[in-house]
Amino acid sequence: EDLDLDLVARYTRAETETDPQDFEFPPGPTFGLIVDADNVTEVERFYGRAQGRYRMLDGALEHTLGAALTDTENRFFDEGTRTNRSEGAKFKIDYQAAYFLDTDTAAHTFVFAAEREKETFEQEGEGPDAPQNQDRDIVNYGLVGEYRLAFADNLDLSAALRYDDNARFDDAVTYRFTGSYLFADTATRLHASIGRGVKNPTFTELFGFFPDSFIGNPDLEPETSVGYDLGLEQVFWDGRALVDITVFRADLEDEIITTFDNDTFLSSVENGEDDSQRQGLELSAQVSPWPYLDLRASYTYTDSD
C-alpha cells in the first residue's frame, strides 16, 4: 500500500494535405495566391512515461522517480516525392522528494526535485547532400526547491526556486511566490502570486531549414517573462456560490518573433528589441443551485502590446 506504479503510452498518426502559395519566378497569373498542389505531411507521435511513488514514515516522506519519452516524426511529400523529414525526441529522468510536517496550527511541505532532459533533432532533405541535413542535441539539468505553508486554516504561502544548467544557453534561475489569506467571518479570500519564467527556443526556431519557406536562427536567446497577479474571491449562499476577480500583468523580454524577407520570400525568427507587455482582468463564477448541478462561467480581458 506504500508503493504506486504508473505507466502511460500514447501513439498518434496523422496525414494532412496542404496547398502552397505561388512565389515562382517569373511571376504568373497566380503569383502570391494559394494554388492547388499534391503536398502531404505525415506525422507520427509517441509519448510514454513510467513512474514509481514510494511513501515512508507513515506517509510523511514521499519519493517519486520517473522517466518519460516523447518522439515526433514529420515527413513532407510533394507530388509523391519526399522533400523533407524531421524528427524530434525528448527523454527525461526526474526524481522528487516531498516531506510533510503537520503541527497543531500549521502544515508544512518541503519539496526537492532534480531532472535530466535530453532533446534531439534530426532533419533530412531529398538527398545525402541536402543543405537541411543535420543532427542536433541539447542537454538540460534542473534542480527545484519548494516550501509550502498552510497556517491556521486561513493563511497559505508558497515559495519555489528552480535552477537550470543548459548545454547551449546561459544558466537560468526562475521562481514563484504565492500567498492567500481567508477572512473567515466574511468568506473572503485575497490571493496573489509573482513568478519568473524562461522559454528556450525550439529546435525548429534554431536550426529548422525548409528551402522554400523557412530558415532557422541559431543565435536566438531564450524568452524571459515576469508575471504577477492580485485577486479577490468571495463565497456566499452558504458555500454554494463563488465569484473571483483577478488582475494580472506579465512583462516579456526577448520575445521570439517571425520575420519575412521580401526578396527571397523566406521567413525566419529573431528576438524582438522591445519588451512585450500584457495586462488584464479575469472574472470567474460558479454556483451549485442543486446538489446535482454545477454551473461555471469565466471571462478574461487582455490588453497586450
C-alpha angles and dihedrals in degrees: 000000000000096000129071124184122193131186127179131174132175130182125189132181123186138171124203129189116206140177123222133224115253112244097149120143130259089041116245133194091282096048110144093010132109110260133192115263141154097248116152132181120197118197129190122184132183128184126179138165134181120192140174127196122193125187125206138177093036091308096311093114122045128186123195124187122179147161128203135188127195120183127177127179125188124191122189123202131188116193089342095308119114108238101173142007130189132180129188128186136180125194120187134182116191139178129192132184121193125187120195120201120182126190132176093274107020145037118216127196123190118190132186123180137176131184143175119207127185121189123192131190129191128180130183131187130199095293144013092270098046111136093233094059108120145137119210138170139182127194124203130187119198134192124189134188125184137176126192128187129191109186129187094337093284109063123066124177134172137181126187132180128187131190122196125194106196125187093218108026134048117279111269135210118199131177146184130198125184136180136184132179126189122207098207096194093061100024089237122146128194117201135179140168141182129191146164123221136187125204117192119212116262122247090251091054090048104039109002113133124186105167095211099043121006143034121187126228115229091188094068119130124212120268116245128197137182115200134178138175141188125199148172124215124193127192120196143153092063092305095309096110135044135184126189131186120188132178119203143180135187130187116204123198128193092014111194107235134180120249130194129207110216091199100052097022088227123137127214139162136248140169112270117240095219126066117247120224131192129178136165153135130274125198125188135172138178133183136179107203090174132018091251098048130068122181123193133181135174139181131188128192115195127188110191140172 
